Amino acid sequence: MGLIPFLLVAVIAVGAALGLVIKKNPIHGALFLVVNLGSIAVLYQSLGAEFLAWAQVIVYAGAIMVLFVFAIMVLIPGKEETGPDPRRRTRLLATPFAVALLLLLLGFLVTAGPPAPAGTGAAATGNGVERLATILFTDYLLPFEVTSILLLAAMVGVLVLARRRTS
Amino acid sequence: MAPDSAYVILSAILFTIGVVGVVIRRNPLVVFMSIELMLNAANLALVAFGHRAGTVDAQALVLFVMAVAAAEVAVGLAIIVAIFRVRRRLSVDDLSLMRW
């Protein structure tokens, strides 16, 4: 991805994230988060992770955000944060700590990570989806199956939690 | 070409915004969405590093993170709904105890 398109998508992502944090109405926040997730999907695509890009759109922007919007509609908490914040001063303390965290992350992450492989050997074998599928069903087969058990357990747990107690 | 480190810097910025959202917002749903933001920032850094290393292992890991995030959202929203059912209002300041 060229630098100019990247900067465009990055600005959209950061702006949407700020919108999520700043806007009072949680519905607006949810829609901002959808924009953010979509722009991250574009970035995945530009990094050669085609499958992840579409999984991001379907799973996150589709399923998870529908769940969020549904929960917001059920709970109707739109007017919850309109009153003055009794702990405003404490929360404003978050700003210097956030700046410190950002500097820490930047200092750490920019120097961290794997080195670029020498030559062009690793990146040139087959397309990305095929390589991902191969590795997912060979090296990562056990974690893959455990994930399905996790999803089943989550489903049962949600049913138990959301059940209306009759007694 | 945008270098991989640009993606990592963007990921750090998004993660920090997510942390700020978790700390300063009072609505548990918005806190939850900020957590999703942090998860996505971490995923973006993973994919960028995987791209630099030329392997797809990071992408497999991101796929698992997505599955765990889906399970987490389902359970978390169920807990929020259960809390709302008992207390009739939603604010993280009210939830300072692990019981009600």
Interface residues (C-beta under 8 A of the other chain):
Chain A: M1 G2 L3 F6 L7 A10 A13 V14 A17 L18 L20 V21 P26 G29 A30 L33 N36 L37 I40 L43 Y44 S46 L47 G48 A49 F51 L52 A55 Q56 V59 Y60 A63 I64 L67 F68 A71 I72 V74 L75 P77 E80 E81 D85 P86 R87 R91 A94 T95 F97 A98 L101 L102 L105 L106 L109 V110 G113 P114 P115 A116 P117 G121 A122 A123 G128 R131 L132 I135 L136 D139 Y140 P143 F144 T147 L150 L151 A153 A154 M155 G157 V158 L161 A162 R164
Chain B: M1 A2 D4 S5 A6 Y7 V8 I9 L10 S11 A12 I13 L14 F15 T16 I17 G18 V19 V20 G21 V23 I24 R25 R26 N27 L29 V30 F32 M33 S34 E36 L37 N40 N43 L44 A45 V47 A48 F49 G50 H51 R52 A53 G54 T55 V56 D57 Q59 A60 V62 L63 F64 M66 A67 V68 A69 A70 A71 E72 V73 A74 V75 L77 A78 I79 I80 V81 A82 F84 R85 R89 L90 S91 D93
